[in-house]
Amino acid sequence: MNGLVGTKVAITSSRPQTTRRAIRGIVHRPDAQLIIVDTPGMHRPRTLLGERLDSLVRATLTEVDVIGFCVPAADRIGPGDKYLARELTGQAKTPVVAIVTKTDQASQALVAAQLTAITELGDWADIVPVSAVSGYQLDVLTDVLVSHLPRGRPLYPDGELTDEPEQQLVAELIREAILEGVRDELPHSIAVVVEEMGPRAGRDDLIDVHAFMYVERPSQKSIVIGAKGARLKEVGTRARQQIEALLGTKVYLDLRIKVAKDWQRDPKQLRRLGFYD
């Protein structure tokens, strides 16, 4: 989505189940407006949060005009891919485009083999190999997706690239920095809420951001802080740089950690953290 929109509107991570909201990115063309909805991954939920994310995905699938099914070029197709292919191609009224991603990480032979394997997975409206990094065939993918859209008026003003509130974008950039900082230790146990954000009094060149990172157990808090606070400092620096790039101004980031015991399974805490029914 970031590649198609031309700017970063969604965080990225090598870890599965990174996306927790339906994020919209908007592509403007002289002949069309393409609104891309990046959803959480469809999966078998193990927590109340997982159930709510899965419901969000299924609700979104009923509202769109075309579905994109992404499979990396160098990854072996597994049971999960086959399950998703069946689920998506079962949306009888909605065309599904199979997108073979990350072709820059695979040889031509591997890409060809993946295209063959994808063909056998389902009845696709189109199959398009792309690379967001090199830009390979992103224009072709946009053409293909636009070809499946109905005629209508633009839904967003020209130049608007996402409908995500700025505060939410900042919270996601902080979470992305944390995910990179903690590696594989606790990606799903982290939530970030920006409590307050705005220009500092008497300064028009500095934005103050006050945010809380929530984990589920005190031991996780220790992991995020790291030895003598080194890991938290590194995360804060990385997040601040990303936020400054987003906002185009200097940022003071106050990042604190709280423990919200088993928040992924607690309806009250999920609502407080912005994950509604």
Secondary structure, DSSP 8 states (H G I E B T S, - for coil): -HHHHTS--S---SSSS---S-EEEEEE-SS-EEEEEE--------SHHHHHHHHHHHHHHTT-S-EEEEEETTS---HHHHHHHHHHHT-TTS-EEEEEE-GGGS-HHHHHHHHHHHHTT---SEEEE--TTT-TTHHHHHHHHHHTS-----SS-TT--B-S-HHHHHHHHHHHHHHHHHTTSSGGG-EEEEEEEEE-TT-SSEEEEEEEEEESSHHHHHHHH-GGGHHHHHHHHHHHHHHHHHHTSEEEEEEEEEE-TTGGG-HHHHHHTT---
